[in-house]
Amino acid sequence: MDKLTCCVLFVALTIAALGSNASTTPNPKEKIILFNGKNLDGWEGDTKIWRVHRGAIVGGNKIEQIAQNEFLSTKSSYRNYQLEVKFKIEGYEGFINAGVQFHSQRLTNPSNEMAGYQADIGVGCMGSLYDESRRDKYLVEAEQKQVNIKKGWNQYKIICKDNKITLSINNVETLTYTESDLSIPQSGKIGLQIHGGGILEVFYKDIVLTPLE
């Protein structure tokens, strides 16, 4: 084989290798669709409480009171991301509340609970940041007059970057929070909550996570 042929072959192999690497290396900013709109693949929780209906995840029903907090969570954990979730809540009787968990872990005692940050959903607390089953308090309470809630579907946007958290509803920022406690995990599962004590339905859809560098 002469030198010219060797050079051509080397260049061709190099281009092929680069193309192969480009096709198998994930884009760190590529959106991850967490809910496929059809079933609960990739999620875990009590299927007596949670179901899929018309392209949405639904918790609860119009008849039975939710006896205790229930969570549907991702099987995978995530760190540094923007999370977008559309939600709506319909209450019929009792305590009407729900939320989106993030940087959270499932507990074993009690097994129905999750511990971690929660972007709250409910009258008087919409857009607030609660620390669920850990410090059990609001870390920041959103000013309700500034929260723009529409009838029907609304959208949470949760941005987590290192120890900083920003919550927005319908593209209006409700709060920012910087975690000063270094023992608090800044990664974990995504969870959807329906709160115990009421007859209600909560709906979630278009759940999309965009990793941040």
C-alpha positions in Angstrom: 0.0 0.0 0.0 1.5 3.4 -1.0 1.7 6.5 1.2 -1.2 8.3 -0.5 -3.5 5.3 0.0 -2.5 5.0 3.7 -3.2 8.7 4.3 -6.7 8.4 2.6 -7.5 5.3 4.7 -6.4 7.0 7.9 -8.5 10.0 7.3 -11.5 7.9 6.4 -11.2 5.8 9.6 -10.8 8.9 11.7 -13.9 10.5 10.3 -15.8 7.3 10.8 -14.7 7.1 14.5 -15.6 10.7 15.1 -19.0 10.1 13.6 -19.5 7.0 15.7 -18.6 8.9 18.9 -20.9 11.8 18.0 -23.9 9.4 17.6 -23.4 7.6 20.9 -22.3 10.5 23.2 -25.5 12.1 24.8 -26.0 15.8 24.6 -25.9 17.1 28.2 -28.6 19.6 27.4 -30.9 17.3 25.6 -34.4 17.2 27.1 -35.5 14.0 28.9 -39.2 13.1 28.6 -40.0 11.6 32.0 -43.6 10.7 31.2 -44.5 9.1 27.9 -48.2 9.9 28.1 -49.2 6.3 27.8 -48.2 4.3 30.9 -46.1 4.6 34.1 -42.9 3.1 32.7 -40.0 4.6 34.7 -42.2 5.5 37.7 -43.0 3.7 41.0 -45.9 4.1 43.4 -49.3 2.7 44.4 -51.3 2.0 41.2 -54.5 1.9 43.2 -53.9 5.7 43.7 -52.2 6.6 40.4 -53.3 5.9 36.9 -52.9 7.3 33.4 -55.9 8.9 31.7 -56.0 10.9 28.5 -52.3 11.6 28.4 -52.0 12.6 32.0 -50.9 11.0 35.3 -53.9 11.2 37.7 -53.9 10.7 41.4 -57.1 10.1 43.4 -60.7 10.1 42.3 -64.0 11.9 43.0 -65.3 9.3 45.5 -62.7 8.1 48.0 -60.9 10.2 50.5 -57.1 9.9 50.3 -56.1 8.3 53.6 -52.5 9.4 53.6 -49.9 11.1 51.5 -49.1 9.2 48.4 -46.2 9.7 45.9 -45.4 8.5 42.4 -41.7 8.9 41.8 -39.1 8.3 39.1 -36.9 5.3 39.5 -33.9 7.4 38.5 -32.2 10.3 40.3 -31.1 13.6 38.8 -28.9 16.5 39.7 -28.7 20.1 38.2 -31.6 20.5 35.8 -34.6 22.4 34.7 -37.9 20.5 35.3 -41.2 21.5 33.7 -44.5 20.0 34.8 -48.0 20.9 33.8 -50.5 20.3 36.6 -54.1 20.9 37.7 -56.0 20.0 40.9 -59.7 19.5 41.5 -61.0 19.3 45.0 -64.3 18.0 46.2 -64.1 17.7 50.0 -61.5 18.0 52.8 -57.9 19.1 52.6 -57.0 19.7 48.9 -53.2 19.8 48.3 -50.5 18.2 46.2 -47.0 19.0 45.0 -43.9 18.2 42.9 -41.0 16.6 44.8 -37.4 17.0 43.7 -34.0 16.1 45.1 -36.1 13.5 47.0 -35.8 9.9 48.3 -38.4 7.3 49.0 -38.7 6.3 52.7 -39.2 2.8 54.1 -40.8 3.9 57.3 -43.4 4.9 56.5 -43.1 3.5 53.0 -45.7 5.8 51.5 -43.7 9.0 52.1 -40.9 10.8 50.4 -38.3 13.1 51.9 -37.0 16.2 50.1 -38.0 19.5 48.5 -41.5 20.1 47.4 -42.9 22.7 45.1 -46.3 23.1 46.7 -49.8 23.0 45.0 -52.8 24.3 47.0 -54.7 27.3 48.1 -52.5 29.6 50.1 -49.3 27.8 49.4 -49.1 27.7 45.6 -45.5 28.3 44.4 -44.0 27.8 47.9 -41.1 25.6 48.8 -41.7 23.0 51.5 -39.3 20.5 53.0 -41.3 17.3 53.1 -40.7 14.6 55.8 -37.3 16.1 56.7 -37.4 19.6 58.3 -41.2 19.6 57.8 -41.5 23.3 57.3 -41.8 25.9 54.5 -38.3 27.1 53.4 -39.8 29.9 51.5 -43.5 30.9 51.2 -44.5 32.5 47.9 -46.4 35.8 47.9 -49.8 34.5 46.7 -50.8 37.8 45.1 -47.9 37.3 42.6 -48.8 33.8 41.7 -50.6 33.6 38.4 -52.9 30.6 38.5 -55.2 29.8 35.5 -58.3 27.8 35.4 -57.3 24.3 34.2 -53.7 23.5 33.4 -50.8 25.4 34.9 -47.0 24.9 34.6 -44.3 24.6 37.2 -40.8 25.3 36.2 -38.2 24.2 38.8 -34.5 25.1 38.3 -31.9 23.3 40.5 -28.3 24.3 40.0 -25.9 23.2 42.7 -27.5 24.5 45.9 -29.7 27.2 44.3 -33.4 26.6 43.6 -35.8 28.7 41.6 -39.5 28.1 41.3 -41.8 29.6 38.6 -45.5 29.1 37.8 -46.7 30.0 34.3 -43.3 31.8 33.7 -43.7 34.0 36.7 -41.0 33.4 39.3 -42.4 32.7 42.8 -39.1 32.3 44.8 -35.4 31.6 44.9 -33.7 29.7 47.6 -30.1 28.9 48.4 -29.5 25.8 50.6 -26.9 26.6 53.3 -27.0 23.1 54.9 -24.3 21.1 53.2 -25.8 17.8 54.6 -29.0 18.3 52.4 -28.7 16.2 49.2 -28.7 18.2 46.0 -29.8 15.3 43.9 -32.5 12.7 44.0 -35.8 11.4 42.5 -38.6 13.5 41.0 -42.0 12.8 42.7 -45.6 13.7 42.3 -47.7 14.0 45.4 -51.3 13.8 46.4 -51.9 14.9 50.0 -54.0 12.8 52.4 -57.2 14.1 54.0 -59.3 15.0 51.0 -61.4 13.8 48.1 -59.6 15.2 45.1 -57.9 14.5 41.8 -54.6 15.9 40.8 -53.3 15.8 37.2 -49.8 15.9 35.9 -48.5 15.9 32.3 -45.8 17.1 29.9 -43.0 16.3 32.5 -39.7 17.3 30.9 -36.3 17.5 32.4 -33.4 19.4 30.8 -30.0 18.7 32.4 -27.8 21.7 33.2 -24.0 21.7 33.1 
